Amino acid sequence: MALAACRSPEAWRAEADRQAAQHIGRVRTDAGLAGEFTIEQPSEQLRRRLIESQGLPSVSSGALEEPSAPAPPAEALPLSLADALRVGARNNREYQDTKENVFRAALALDVQQEEFRHSLAAVASGAYHEQRSGDPDVRGMEGAGSFTAGRTFTTGASIATRLAVDVVKLLTLDRDSAYGLLADATVTVPLWRGAGREVVMEPMRQAERNLLYALHEFERFRRAYAVRVANEYLSALQQMQSARHAAENEERISIATRRAEQLAQAGRLPEVQVDQARQDLLRARERTIAARLSAEQRLDQLKLTLGLPADARVSPDAEELERLAAMEDRGTTVEGEASGGEIPPQTVEAWIRTALENRLDLRTAFARVEDARRAVRVAADALRAGLSLELSGKAGERRSLSSASSGDARLDPDRGDYAARLNWDWPWRRAAERNAYRESLLALDRAERNAEEMEDRVKSQVRAGARDLAQARQSLVIQRQAVAVARRRIESVDLFLQAGRAQIRDLLEAQEALVTAQNALTAAIVSRRLAELSLQRDLERLELDEEGLWQETTDEMEP
């Protein structure tokens, strides 16, 4: 028995993990949530590997000393969008915190369920006693042990039993010895206040609901985080594309400037236009530097979102934008050109109905209204008078040094002590319970208002998402046309300039317009994709697998 009680902390942790996993699995199954759930992080995180492989300074890893010889720069880690979603799901700290909130809710539920399980306890003691108050002195040894068991039932009734054993040995006088044996049991049944499954089971029921809410919050966070990673990743690629456009524009302006200088030397172009070209070249260089630094800042923000060091060298996949543009070419552009990008009102209404049926946070808001109603009934029960029935019985006797000569005790039910008692608690003073009841009514009103507000917010989010998607579709069509016009404009101005019918300023303005149009087109492609992902998130239709990757749909966002 002693060895069974000596469990290691690792064994207790394994038991806690097992119980929490059972609760989470059961609640996830009842809620219709697919997939597995675990809070264990990978044994070797990417952050740590990057610090070691790329020689990054780190306090947590103890790598602060400067190397004796400069190491060659490590190769940048290639990172696709799918890789970014996987890395974020495994390394992001907020992601892990949200998972641990689910685990804590499962542990809290286990504690509440423990109240309705069998409770067992055993206590043993040994002592040496010496009494010098009498004549002669009395010395002796005492040993005592007790085993208790109890259980609380869902109706509110409780039972407690105890079996106690004493062993006494005198070391003086006639050196008598004896053992004591006592068994008792008490059954308590509440008859009024605190009686009934609804009141007794409320703490455990609420703990189970809290676990469900934590799971809903985690699923919502996963979807929102996936959209956030996509936003950061595509925004970083967009800014890198803008930096490339700025560099290409600088090169074109540099060529135009050299041509202007040659024309000026031949007397075919005023010097003022040459200076204007030089000024535009300087501005283009400044924009190139600013775009490059902005791209680096965007990339650092992406790395922080993924839980990676800001100074880690990673290389996003530049072809992701090309694949995204090709996907838009095959689908959205044709539909946008045909319908103007507008979304029919009946489609938006269908989306709203879908969101109202599927949104997990909306389910949680209305479920909390039911929680508040139950809390009102429990608080009202606390205002009632207390009436309980208590049945008790005991048989046997205890032994100590003073009764060591009385002989051994026996368990004789016929000579036991039995009692039946009714306990009445007058409800005269209920100030705390009264105030708690009034606060529960206020909490119910607040929960109803929060649910109504959440419903209105869901509708507003879907309507805003539909407008963003319609605008992104229209903008994509417009910006494609703008790029085509800007390129034709450059070709025309270049021909006119060679014929002496245009000024260098016209060419510079046309090149500036092309850069603006290219950046706007890239932004439109990214906005179109993010608008669709955000709308799927708001409709609770962004399905994610266990690695954090979304499942692509081909229904073009039809409800």
NORHU-V868732 format. One record per residue. RES is the residue in three letters. SS is DSSP state (h for helix, s for strand, l for the rest). PSI is psi as a letter, one per 30 degrees, with the letter a starting at -180 (NA if undefined). OMEGA is omega in degrees with one decimal (NA if undefined). Layout:
# NORHU-V868732
res->[RES & RES]
ss->[SS & SS]
psi->[PSI & PSI]
omega->[OMEGA & OMEGA]
This chain:
# NORHU-V868732
res->[MET & ALA & LEU & ALA & ALA & CYS & ARG & SER & PRO & GLU & ALA & TRP & ARG & ALA & GLU & ALA & ASP & ARG & GLN & ALA & ALA & GLN & HIS & ILE & GLY & ARG & VAL & ARG & THR & ASP & ALA & GLY & LEU & ALA & GLY & GLU & PHE & THR & ILE & GLU & GLN & PRO & SER & GLU & GLN & LEU & ARG & ARG & ARG & LEU & ILE & GLU & SER & GLN & GLY & LEU & PRO & SER & VAL & SER & SER & GLY & ALA & LEU & GLU & GLU & PRO & SER & ALA & PRO & ALA & PRO & PRO & ALA & GLU & ALA & LEU & PRO & LEU & SER & LEU & ALA & ASP & ALA & LEU & ARG & VAL & GLY & ALA & ARG & ASN & ASN & ARG & GLU & TYR & GLN & ASP & THR & LYS & GLU & ASN & VAL & PHE & ARG & ALA & ALA & LEU & ALA & LEU & ASP & VAL & GLN & GLN & GLU & GLU & PHE & ARG & HIS & SER & LEU & ALA & ALA & VAL & ALA & SER & GLY & ALA & TYR & HIS & GLU & GLN & ARG & SER & GLY & ASP & PRO & ASP & VAL & ARG & GLY & MET & GLU & GLY & ALA & GLY & SER & PHE & THR & ALA & GLY & ARG & THR & PHE & THR & THR & GLY & ALA & SER & ILE & ALA & THR & ARG & LEU & ALA & VAL & ASP & VAL & VAL & LYS & LEU & LEU & THR & LEU & ASP & ARG & ASP & SER & ALA & TYR & GLY & LEU & LEU & ALA & ASP & ALA & THR & VAL & THR & VAL & PRO & LEU & TRP & ARG & GLY & ALA & GLY & ARG & GLU & VAL & VAL & MET & GLU & PRO & MET & ARG & GLN & ALA & GLU & ARG & ASN & LEU & LEU & TYR & ALA & LEU & HIS & GLU & PHE & GLU & ARG & PHE & ARG & ARG & ALA & TYR & ALA & VAL & ARG & VAL & ALA & ASN & GLU & TYR & LEU & SER & ALA & LEU & GLN & GLN & MET & GLN & SER & ALA & ARG & HIS & ALA & ALA & GLU & ASN & GLU & GLU & ARG & ILE & SER & ILE & ALA & THR & ARG & ARG & ALA & GLU & GLN & LEU & ALA & GLN & ALA & GLY & ARG & LEU & PRO & GLU & VAL & GLN & VAL & ASP & GLN & ALA & ARG & GLN & ASP & LEU & LEU & ARG & ALA & ARG & GLU & ARG & THR & ILE & ALA & ALA & ARG & LEU & SER & ALA & GLU & GLN & ARG & LEU & ASP & GLN & LEU & LYS & LEU & THR & LEU & GLY & LEU & PRO & ALA & ASP & ALA & ARG & VAL & SER & PRO & ASP & ALA & GLU & GLU & LEU & GLU & ARG & LEU & ALA & ALA & MET & GLU & ASP & ARG & GLY & THR & THR & VAL & GLU & GLY & GLU & ALA & SER & GLY & GLY & GLU & ILE & PRO & PRO & GLN & THR & VAL & GLU & ALA & TRP & ILE & ARG & THR & ALA & LEU & GLU & ASN & ARG & LEU & ASP & LEU & ARG & THR & ALA & PHE & ALA & ARG & VAL & GLU & ASP & ALA & ARG & ARG & ALA & VAL & ARG & VAL & ALA & ALA & ASP & ALA & LEU & ARG & ALA & GLY & LEU & SER & LEU & GLU & LEU & SER & GLY & LYS & ALA & GLY & GLU & ARG & ARG & SER & LEU & SER & SER & ALA & SER & SER & GLY & ASP & ALA & ARG & LEU & ASP & PRO & ASP & ARG & GLY & ASP & TYR & ALA & ALA & ARG & LEU & ASN & TRP & ASP & TRP & PRO & TRP & ARG & ARG & ALA & ALA & GLU & ARG & ASN & ALA & TYR & ARG & GLU & SER & LEU & LEU & ALA & LEU & ASP & ARG & ALA & GLU & ARG & ASN & ALA & GLU & GLU & MET & GLU & ASP & ARG & VAL & LYS & SER & GLN & VAL & ARG & ALA & GLY & ALA & ARG & ASP & LEU & ALA & GLN & ALA & ARG & GLN & SER & LEU & VAL & ILE & GLN & ARG & GLN & ALA & VAL & ALA & VAL & ALA & ARG & ARG & ARG & ILE & GLU & SER & VAL & ASP & LEU & PHE & LEU & GLN & ALA & GLY & ARG & ALA & GLN & ILE & ARG & ASP & LEU & LEU & GLU & ALA & GLN & GLU & ALA & LEU & VAL & THR & ALA & GLN & ASN & ALA & LEU & THR & ALA & ALA & ILE & VAL & SER & ARG & ARG & LEU & ALA & GLU & LEU & SER & LEU & GLN & ARG & ASP & LEU & GLU & ARG & LEU & GLU & LEU & ASP & GLU & GLU & GLY & LEU & TRP & GLN & GLU & THR & THR & ASP & GLU & MET & GLU & PRO]
ss->[l & h & h & h & h & l & l & l & h & h & h & h & h & h & h & h & h & h & h & h & h & h & h & h & h & h & h & h & h & h & l & l & l & l & l & l & l & l & l & l & l & l & l & l & l & h & h & h & h & h & h & h & h & l & l & l & l & s & l & l & l & l & s & l & l & l & l & l & l & l & l & l & l & l & l & l & s & s & s & l & h & h & h & h & h & h & h & h & h & h & h & l & h & h & h & h & h & h & h & h & h & h & h & h & h & h & h & h & h & h & h & h & h & h & l & l & l & l & s & s & s & s & s & s & s & s & s & s & s & s & s & l & l & l & l & l & l & s & s & s & s & s & s & s & s & s & s & s & s & s & s & s & l & l & l & l & l & s & s & s & s & s & s & s & s & s & s & s & s & s & l & l & l & l & l & l & s & s & s & s & s & s & s & s & s & s & s & s & s & s & l & l & l & l & l & l & h & h & h & h & l & h & h & h & h & h & h & h & h & h & h & h & h & h & h & h & h & h & h & h & h & h & h & h & h & h & h & h & h & h & h & h & h & h & h & h & h & h & h & h & h & h & h & h & h & h & h & h & h & h & h & h & h & h & h & h & h & h & h & h & h & h & h & h & h & l & l & l & l & l & h & h & h & h & h & h & h & h & h & h & h & h & h & h & h & h & h & h & h & h & h & h & h & h & h & h & h & h & h & h & h & h & h & h & h & l & l & l & l & l & l & l & l & s & s & s & l & l & h & h & h & h & h & h & h & h & h & h & h & h & l & h & h & h & h & h & h & h & h & l & l & l & l & l & h & h & h & h & h & h & h & h & h & h & h & h & h & h & l & h & h & h & h & h & h & h & h & h & h & h & h & h & h & h & h & h & h & h & h & h & h & l & l & l & l & s & s & s & s & s & s & s & s & s & s & s & s & l & l & l & h & h & h & h & h & h & l & l & l & l & l & l & h & h & h & l & s & s & s & s & s & s & s & s & s & l & l & l & l & l & h & h & h & h & h & h & h & h & h & h & h & h & h & h & h & h & h & h & h & h & h & h & h & h & h & h & h & h & h & h & h & h & h & h & h & h & h & h & h & h & h & h & h & h & h & h & h & h & h & h & h & h & h & h & h & h & h & h & h & h & h & h & h & h & h & h & h & h & l & l & l & l & l & h & h & h & h & h & h & h & h & h & h & h & h & h & h & h & h & h & h & h & h & h & h & h & h & h & h & h & h & h & h & h & h & h & h & h & l & l & l & l & l & s & l & l & l & l & l & s & l & l & l & l & l & l & l & l & l]
psi->[e & e & e & f & f & i & k & l & e & e & e & e & e & e & e & e & e & e & e & e & e & e & e & e & e & e & e & e & e & e & f & g & k & l & l & l & k & k & f & k & l & k & f & j & l & e & e & e & e & e & e & e & e & g & h & k & k & k & e & e & f & g & i & f & k & k & k & e & k & k & k & k & k & l & k & k & j & k & j & l & e & e & e & e & e & e & e & e & f & f & f & k & e & e & e & e & e & e & e & f & e & e & e & e & e & e & e & e & e & e & e & e & f & f & f & g & l & k & k & k & k & k & k & k & l & k & l & k & k & j & j & g & f & a & j & l & l & k & k & l & k & k & k & k & k & k & k & k & k & l & k & k & l & f & f & f & l & l & k & k & l & k & j & k & k & k & k & k & j & k & g & a & b & g & h & l & l & l & k & l & k & k & k & l & k & k & k & k & j & k & f & c & k & g & l & k & e & e & e & e & f & e & e & e & e & e & e & e & e & e & e & e & e & e & e & e & e & e & e & e & e & e & e & e & e & e & e & e & e & e & e & e & e & e & e & e & e & e & e & e & e & e & e & e & e & e & e & e & e & e & e & e & e & e & e & e & e & e & e & e & e & e & e & e & f & g & g & f & k & l & f & e & e & e & e & e & e & e & e & e & e & e & e & e & e & e & e & e & e & e & e & e & e & e & e & e & e & e & e & e & e & e & e & e & e & f & g & l & k & f & g & k & j & l & j & l & j & f & f & e & e & e & e & e & e & e & e & e & e & f & d & e & e & e & e & e & e & e & g & g & f & k & k & k & e & e & e & e & e & e & e & e & e & e & e & f & e & f & k & e & e & e & e & e & e & e & e & f & e & e & e & e & e & e & e & e & e & e & e & e & e & f & f & l & l & k & k & l & k & k & k & l & k & l & k & a & l & l & k & a & e & f & g & f & g & f & l & k & l & l & j & j & f & f & g & l & j & k & k & k & k & k & k & k & j & k & h & e & j & h & e & e & e & e & e & e & e & e & e & e & e & e & e & e & e & e & e & e & e & e & e & e & e & e & e & e & e & e & e & e & e & e & e & e & e & e & e & e & e & e & e & e & e & e & e & e & e & e & e & e & e & e & e & e & e & e & e & e & e & e & e & e & e & e & e & e & e & e & f & g & g & l & l & f & e & e & e & e & e & e & e & e & e & e & e & e & e & e & e & e & e & e & e & e & e & e & e & e & e & e & e & e & e & e & e & e & e & f & f & h & g & j & k & k & a & f & g & g & k & l & j & k & l & g & g & h & g & k & NA]
omega->[179.8 & -179.8 & 179.3 & -179.4 & -176.6 & 178.4 & -179.2 & 175.3 & 178.6 & 178.6 & 177.0 & 178.6 & 179.4 & 178.4 & 178.1 & 178.0 & -178.6 & 179.8 & 179.9 & 179.1 & 177.8 & 179.3 & -178.2 & 179.8 & -179.2 & -178.2 & 177.8 & 179.2 & 179.6 & -179.0 & -179.8 & 179.1 & -177.1 & 176.4 & 179.4 & 179.9 & 175.6 & 177.8 & -178.9 & 176.6 & 178.3 & -178.7 & 179.6 & -177.3 & -179.9 & 179.8 & -178.5 & 179.6 & 178.8 & 178.5 & -178.2 & -174.7 & -178.1 & 176.6 & -177.5 & 176.0 & -177.4 & 175.5 & -177.3 & -179.9 & 179.0 & -178.3 & -179.5 & -177.9 & 178.6 & 179.6 & -179.4 & 178.5 & -179.4 & 180.0 & 176.8 & -178.5 & 179.9 & -179.9 & -179.5 & -179.5 & 176.7 & -172.9 & 173.9 & 178.9 & 177.0 & 176.6 & -179.5 & 178.4 & 178.4 & -178.3 & -180.0 & -179.8 & -177.8 & -171.2 & -177.1 & -175.7 & 178.2 & 176.5 & 179.7 & 178.5 & -179.5 & 176.1 & -179.3 & 174.7 & 175.8 & -179.0 & 178.4 & 177.8 & 177.4 & 177.1 & 177.6 & 176.8 & 179.3 & 177.7 & 178.8 & 178.4 & 178.4 & 179.5 & -176.9 & 174.4 & 174.5 & 176.2 & -179.1 & 178.4 & 178.6 & -179.0 & 176.9 & 179.8 & 175.0 & -174.1 & 171.7 & -178.0 & 175.7 & -178.2 & -178.9 & -179.2 & -178.3 & 179.7 & 10.7 & 176.5 & 179.6 & 176.0 & -179.8 & 178.9 & 177.8 & 173.2 & -177.6 & 176.1 & 179.6 & 177.1 & -178.8 & 176.7 & -179.3 & 177.1 & 172.9 & -178.3 & -175.8 & 176.3 & -177.1 & 178.5 & 179.8 & 177.7 & 179.1 & 179.6 & 179.8 & 173.2 & -176.4 & 179.2 & 178.2 & 174.3 & -175.6 & 178.9 & 176.3 & 177.6 & -180.0 & 179.4 & -177.0 & 175.1 & 177.6 & 174.4 & -179.5 & 173.4 & 179.0 & -179.4 & -177.3 & 175.3 & 176.4 & 179.9 & 179.7 & 176.5 & 179.7 & -177.8 & 174.6 & -177.6 & -177.8 & -179.5 & 179.7 & -179.9 & 177.1 & -177.2 & -175.8 & -179.1 & -174.4 & -175.5 & -174.4 & 178.8 & 179.5 & 178.9 & 179.5 & 177.4 & 177.6 & 177.1 & 178.8 & 175.7 & 177.3 & 179.5 & 178.4 & 176.5 & 176.1 & 179.9 & 179.5 & 179.4 & 177.1 & 179.1 & -179.7 & -179.1 & 179.8 & -179.6 & 178.2 & 177.8 & 179.2 & 177.4 & 178.1 & 178.7 & -179.4 & -177.1 & -178.3 & 176.6 & 176.3 & 177.1 & 179.0 & -179.9 & 175.8 & 175.8 & 177.2 & 177.4 & 176.9 & 177.3 & 179.5 & 178.8 & 177.2 & 178.2 & 177.4 & 178.5 & 178.8 & 179.0 & 177.2 & 177.4 & 178.9 & 179.3 & 178.5 & 177.3 & 178.6 & 178.7 & 178.4 & 178.1 & 179.2 & 178.4 & 178.1 & 179.1 & -178.6 & -177.1 & 179.4 & -179.3 & -178.8 & 178.1 & 175.3 & 178.0 & 177.4 & 177.0 & 178.7 & 177.8 & 177.9 & 177.8 & 177.7 & 176.9 & 178.6 & 177.7 & 179.0 & 178.4 & 177.8 & 179.3 & -179.5 & 179.8 & 179.7 & 178.5 & 177.6 & 176.5 & 176.9 & 178.7 & 177.8 & 179.8 & 176.3 & 179.0 & 176.5 & -178.6 & 177.1 & 178.5 & 179.7 & -177.9 & 179.7 & 177.2 & -178.8 & -179.0 & 176.3 & -179.6 & 177.2 & -176.6 & 176.4 & -177.7 & -178.5 & 179.9 & 178.7 & 177.7 & 178.8 & 177.3 & 178.4 & 178.2 & 178.2 & 177.9 & 177.3 & 178.7 & -176.0 & -172.8 & -167.0 & -174.4 & -179.0 & -179.6 & -179.6 & 179.8 & -176.6 & -174.1 & -176.8 & 178.7 & -178.3 & 177.6 & -177.3 & 179.6 & -179.4 & 176.2 & 178.1 & 178.2 & 177.5 & 176.0 & 179.7 & 178.0 & 177.8 & 179.9 & -180.0 & 178.7 & -168.7 & -172.2 & -178.2 & 179.6 & 176.1 & 174.7 & 179.2 & -179.0 & 179.7 & 175.6 & 177.8 & 173.2 & 176.4 & 176.0 & -179.6 & 178.1 & 177.1 & 179.1 & 176.6 & 180.0 & 177.4 & 178.4 & 176.6 & 178.4 & -179.3 & 178.8 & -177.2 & 176.7 & 179.3 & 177.4 & -178.4 & 176.8 & -178.5 & 177.2 & -177.8 & 176.5 & 177.4 & 179.2 & -178.9 & -177.5 & 173.0 & 178.7 & 176.5 & -179.9 & -177.5 & -178.9 & -178.3 & -178.9 & -178.0 & -179.2 & -178.5 & 177.3 & 179.0 & 174.3 & -178.9 & -179.4 & -178.6 & 179.1 & -179.5 & 180.0 & -175.1 & -178.5 & 172.3 & -172.1 & 171.5 & 179.2 & -179.1 & 179.2 & -177.0 & -178.7 & -179.0 & -177.9 & -178.7 & -176.9 & -178.8 & 179.2 & 177.4 & 179.9 & 178.1 & 178.0 & 179.6 & 178.1 & 177.9 & 175.8 & 176.5 & 178.8 & 176.8 & 178.0 & -179.8 & 179.3 & 178.1 & 177.6 & 179.5 & 178.8 & 177.7 & 179.0 & 178.7 & 178.1 & 178.2 & 179.9 & 177.6 & 177.4 & -179.6 & 179.4 & 180.0 & 179.4 & 177.6 & 177.5 & 177.5 & 178.1 & 179.0 & 179.9 & 178.4 & 179.1 & -179.9 & 177.5 & -179.4 & -179.5 & -180.0 & 178.6 & -177.9 & -176.3 & 174.1 & 177.8 & -179.3 & 178.2 & 179.2 & 178.5 & -178.1 & 179.1 & 177.0 & 179.8 & 179.4 & 179.5 & -179.4 & -178.6 & 179.5 & 177.5 & 178.6 & -179.8 & 178.4 & 178.6 & 179.9 & -178.1 & 178.0 & 179.5 & 179.6 & 179.1 & 179.1 & 178.6 & 179.1 & 178.6 & 178.6 & 178.5 & 176.9 & 178.2 & 178.6 & 178.4 & 179.3 & -179.5 & 179.0 & 178.3 & 179.0 & 178.0 & 177.1 & 178.1 & 179.5 & 178.0 & 179.3 & -179.2 & 178.8 & -179.4 & -178.9 & 177.6 & 178.4 & 178.7 & 179.7 & 179.0 & 175.4 & 176.4 & -178.3 & 176.5 & -175.9 & 179.6 & 178.6 & -176.5 & -178.8 & 174.1 & -174.7 & 179.7 & 179.6 & 180.0 & 178.4 & 177.5 & -177.4 & 176.1 & -178.3 & -176.5 & 176.1 & 173.5 & 174.2 & -176.8 & NA]
